[in-house]
Amino acid sequence: MMQLTRRMTAIGLVLPFVGVSGTAPAQSAGPRYAAAWTGSVQGPYPVGNPSAQPDLRWAFPVPEKGARDQTFRLLVKPDIWGRQARLRLSNAFGTRPVTFDGVFVGLQNSSAAIVAGTNLPVAFDGKRSVTVDPGDWVTSDPVRLPFVRDAVEPQLAGRRLAVSFHVAGESGPMTWHAKALTTSYVTPPGAGSRGGQEGEAGFPFSTASWYFLDMVEMSAPAMTRVVVGFGDSITDGTASTLNGDDRWTDVLSRRLKAVSPRIAVVDAGIGGNRVVGPADYTPANPFSGGPSALSRLERDVISLPGVTHVIWFEGINDISKSGNTNADAVIAGYKQGVAKLHAAIPGVKVIGATLTSALGSSNPAHGTPEQDAQRRLINAFIRTGGLFDGVIDFDVATLDPATGGMNPMFVPESTTGGPGDKLHPNRAGYAAMADSIDLNLFAARRQWHR
């Protein structure tokens, strides 16, 4: 596998607001890196569950052929900034090698335009081109970001990074993350390499998804920690606002930044994802919710640098009509996954989040009393089973006690409007979920991973 794997020396991590102290061992040579943004890849385009997606038939006329001699400009919001960045490009669900060149990273101005003078070339093992085989991913060389003067510079909070790259030739099936809820841009097929351009004129097509790029790392001080939100569409942000950055993970990040700027919250949610299914997932046999949580733990959590906490919030799709499983299977999956995380990441704290109600949902796969009974069994285990290192009660934060369903205030959809589905919270619901989290869950001393 073409992949640069770097393990970090263990070092104590302390949030300043809790009064925990410890002496860190000597640091190894070179900068440390922490995951600053993630977009978990889920399958070959167009298999997935995008939200507010524009018509892409002119950008990608033949989906199975993917991109053809065109440039992507993907906008991502790093949750921490550093003086150096590294990018990870994935061909996890491709069926042929993909060659990327003309890779650049810069600070977004607005739309597809980049702040003048910030667009910087990116290399891979010293070269400006890299070919990634099917099933593989590659991490770039570090690129210095001269516009980052201070790792906790407040003026950069909320700013977006523009990652541009050219697909040479034809990609075949594109590895993607469907539900970005963030607008990015792409050139027409055959337009060639445009990543070095600072203007927006070459990028006429917009998309609400991310392609090939699945992680941005930033150099980070030793006290930095990384919290991973791991789950399904309710972590991915379905029914939150487009370009609003108001998933529960976003709101949690802003709460944590108010007490400690050296913490990143990254989102590893995939719409439709399940804990234990599907049993078989391949590019030739994809599933809209992506590979199971258990099968993607290595790529989407364990491989991320600096992980100290994982919030696992998932299971509602397993007990849906399409998931067709029960509480026992989900609980068994939790046990397997938590054991794997504890074994792979020294000192990681795995936090379980209770499942929110879907009772009465208009989604045909959800909402029956029988499914709700299974949900309540899962929640009872999360609260009292002793498996997790901490518990977040999203169920209590969003429940309407009078009906057993979701609080009516959290139902109307925020992305494109409409009545909502009583399954996915809206912007207000996600805020209530994040506001219910006890920040002391992130206060214990943890170690660097990688």
N, C-alpha and C positions, 0 to 999 in steps of 0.2 A: 504494500500500500504506500502510495506516495504521500507521506505525511510527516510533518516535523513535530515530534512529541518531545516535550520538555517537562521534566519533573522539578518541582520547586523544593528547596530545603524547607523543612518544617520551621515555622516561626510563630510565636504567640501573637494573637490578634485581639485587640481590646477596643471596645467602643467607649469613648471618654465619659459618657453619661452614667455609667454604672459603677465606677470606682473599682473595677477589677484591674489588677496590675500583674505584670510578669516581666521577666527579663528575656529578651529575644536572643537566640544564638546569633553568631556572626553570619552575615549574609554572604551568599555565594557571589562570584564575580558576575558583572553584567546586570542589566535592569531586570526586575521582576515584571510579569505581565498578569493582568486580570481580564477576564471576559467583561467587555463593556456593553456589548449588544449581541443578541442572538435572534435568529429566525429559523426555527427548526424545520429542516427540509422534510417533506412528507410524501413525495411521489413525483411521477412524471406529469408535467403540464399536459392537459388541463384537468387532471383528476384531483379534486379537492373541493373545498367549500369557501370560495372567495366571497367577500362582501363589497358591494358598491363597485363592481368591476366594470370598466368601460368595455365597449365592443372591441375585441382585439384581432378581428379577422384581417385587418390590413397590416398589423404588426407581425402576426404569425399566421400566414394564410393556410398553412398545412400543419396543424398542431404536432403530428407525429414526426415531422421533419424539424421542428423546433425553430431556433434562430438561424439566420443565414447571413453571414457577413454583415452583422449589425452590432451596434453598441448600446449597452444598457447604462443608464445612470440611476442607480438605486439610492434612495434617501433613507438613512437610518439615524436614530438618535442615540448616541453613546450615553450610557448612564454615568460613566466617569470619563474624564479626559486625561490624557498623558502626553508627554513630549514625543513619544514614539508610538506608532500603531502597527498592528499586523492584521492582515485580512485572511479569512479562510474561504476558499472556493470549493464547492462540492459538486461532484458528479455521481452522487450516491445512487441515483435512480436512472442514470443514463444507460444506454445500450451500446454506445460507441465512444471512443476517446473524444474529448472536447479540448480544443486549443484556445487559450485565452491570451491576448496580447493587448497592448495599449491600455494597461491598467493604471488608473489614476485615483487619487483621493484628495478631496478638497472640502472647504467649508461652503455649505449652501448659502447662496444669496437669497433667492426666491425662485419658485418654479424650478426649472432645470438649470438655472444660471448659478454660477459659482463665484464667490467673492474673488475679485481680481488678485492674482498673485499667490493664491493658496492652493492651486491645483498641482499636485505633486506626483511624479511617476512612481510606480511600485514595481519592484523586481522580485523574482523567485529564484533563489540560489544564484543571485547576481545577474540573471537574465531577464529580459523584458517580455519573454513569452514562456508559457508553460502548458504542457499537455497533461490532462488528467484522465486517467483510465476509468472505465465504468466501475462504479462501486467505491471509488477512491475520493479523497479530498486532499488539498494542499494548502499549506500556510505560507504566506509571503515572508520575505525578508522584512525587518523593521524599516519603517519609513518615518523620518523625523518630521514633526509637525511644528514648524516655527511659529505658527500663530498661537500655540499653547505655551504660555509663559509660566503658568502656575497650574499644577495638577488639579487644584480646587478653585480655579478662577471662576468667580460667579457669573461673569459675562458670557461664559460658554454654556451655562446651564440651559438645557432645552434646545440648544442649537443642533442642527442636523448636519451630518457628514454626507457628502456626495461621493459614492463609490462608482467609478465608471470603468467598464471593461468591454473589449471587443471580442466577439466570438468569430474566430477565423473559420471560414468555410461554413459547413452546415453542422449543427450540434446534434441532431437527432433529438429524442425525447429529453425535455429540459427538467432538471431537478429544480423544484421550486417550493416556496411557502405561499399558499394560496391567499390566506387572509391577513395581509399586511396592515390593513386599515390605515395605510400611509401611501400617498401618491408618489410614484416613481415614473421614470421616463425611458423611452426606447426609440432608436432611429428606425427608419424603414429598412426592410430587407435590402441587402446589396449596397448599403450606404457606406460601408467601410469603417475604418477606425476613427472615431470622433471624440474619444475620451479626453484628449488634451485640450479640447475647446472649452473655453470658460462660458461662452454664451449658450442660450437655450434654443437657437434657431434650428440646430440639427436634430432636435429631439421632439418631433411633433406628436408622438403617441404617448399617452399616459396609461398607467396600470396601477391597480391597487394590490399588487402582489410583489414578492421578492423572488429573484431567480439566481440560482447557483451560489450566491453569497449566503453563508449561514452563521458567520461569527466575525466580530471585530474585537480584537484585544487591544488594550492600552497598557503602556508601562505604568506602574503604580507603586506607591509607597508600600512599605512592608505591612503597615497596619490596615491596608485595604482588605475588605472582605466582599464576597460575592454570594448573593442570594438568588437561587434559581426558582422561579415559579414554574412548576411542572404539571401539565394537565391537558385539558381539552378545550372546547370552544369558549368556555366561561373564563379560562385563563387567556386564550387567544384574543378575547375582547369582542366577541360577537355582540352586536346591538349597542356598542359604545360609539362615540362619534368619530367619523372619518377625520384623520389628521389631528384629533383632539388629545391624543396621549392620555386617555382616561380609563384604561384597563385597571383592574385592581392592583396589578403589579406597578403601574405608573404612579398611582396614588400612594401606594406603600413607599415607593422610592422617595417621593417628595416629603413624606412624613419622616423617613429616616434621615434624609439629607438635612433636615432642620436641626438634628442633634449630632450628626456625624457626616461630613462630606465624603469620607473615605469608605463608602459602601456603594456597591452596585447591585441593582435588582434587574435581572435579565429574564426574559419571557421565553419559556420553552413549551408554550401551549400550541396545540394543533386542533383545529376544529374537527369534531367527530371522533377524536381519538379515544381509545379504550385501554384499560389496564391490561387485559389478557387476550385480546383478539385484534385482528384476525390471526388464525394459526399460521397461515401461509401468506407472505407478502413478497411479491417480486415486481419488477417493472412490467413484466408481461401479465401479472395478475394483481393490479393495484387495488387499493381500497381508499375511498375518499377521505377517511379519517387518518390515513397514514398507518405505518407499522405500529404494533402495540407498544404501550409504554415500556413494558419489560424488554422488548427487543431494541428499543432506541435509547435505553439508559446510557450505554457506553458513548454513543455519538453526541447526545444532546445534553448530558450532564457530566459524566465522568471525564470526558476529554476536555472540558472547559478548564482553563487555568484559574486558580484562586478560589474555587468553590468552597464555601464554609457552611452554607445552609441550603436546604432544599425544602420547598413547600409543595407537598404532593396533594393535589386537589383534582380528583378524577374518579370515575366509576359510574356516573349517571348513564353513559352510553352503553356500558356493559349490560346494564339491567333494562335497557330499552327493548322494544320489540325486535329491532334489527340485531342488537347485541345478543339477546336470547340467552343470558346467563343469570346467575344469582349471586346473592351476597357472599356465600361461601367461596365461590370462585374468585370474586374480587378481593376478599380478605386474604386468600391464599396468595394472590398476586402481590398484594401489599407486602406480605411477609417475605416473599422471594426478592422483591425489589429493594426493600429496606436492608435486607442482609447483604445484597450486592453492593449497595451504596456504602454501607459501613465498612465493608471489606476493601473497597477500592479507594475510598477517600478518607485518610486518617483524620479522626476528630470531627467528621461532618455531623451536623445536627439535622436530622430528617424530621420535618414537622408535618403532621397530618391535618388536613382541612376537611371539615364535614361537608357533605354534599347538600347543595341547595335544592329546594323543592321544585319539582316539575308537575305537581298534581294539577290536573285540569288543563295541561298544555294543549295548544292548538297544533303542535307538532304531532303528526300521526304516529310517530314511534315512541312517544312519551306520554306521561300524564295519567296512567291508570292507577287505581287504588292498590292493585297488586304490586306494581312497580314501586309505589311509594312505601309499601311495607318493607320491600327489600332495601330501599334507601335508608329507612330508619334502622334496620338491622346493621347496615354498614356504619352508620353514624354512631350507633351505640358502641361498636367495636373501636372506632377511631377514638372516641372519648375515653373509654375505660379499658381497652384491651392491653394497654401497656407496651404496645409495639413502638410507637413514635416517641421521639425525644421532646415533643411538644405538640400542642393541639390548638388549632384555630377554628372557631365555631362560626363558619359562614352560614350555616343553617339558621342559627338564632338571629344573625344579623339581617337576614332577608325574609324571614318567615312572617306570614300573616297568621297569627294564632287562631283567628276566627274561622279560617277556611282550611288551614293546613297547606295552602299554596303560597306562591310568592306574594309579598307585600304589593298591593295594587300600584303604589307609587313607583315601584321599580319595574313595571311591566312595559309601558310604551317605549317603542324602539327609538334609539338616538341616532342611528347611522343614516337612514334615509326617511325616517318617520314611520308612522303606522302604529297599529295597536300593540305590537309585541306578541310574543308567543308563550308567555308564562313559564319559559324555560331559561332564557337568557336575560340577565338583569340589564337595565339601561345604565346610562352614565351615573345617575343617582344611586342605583343599586351597587355598582362597582365601588363608588366612593364609600358607601356604608360598609361594604365588606372590608375595604382597606382600613377604614377608621376603627373597625372592631378589633384589629390585630394588636396584641400586646407587644410593644417594641422590646420589652425585656427578653422576649424569645431569642433575640439576636445579640444579647449582651454577653453570653458566656465566651470565655477565651477559646478560640479555635485555631487550627493550623492551616498553613498554606497547603494547597494541593497543586502539584506541578510547579 
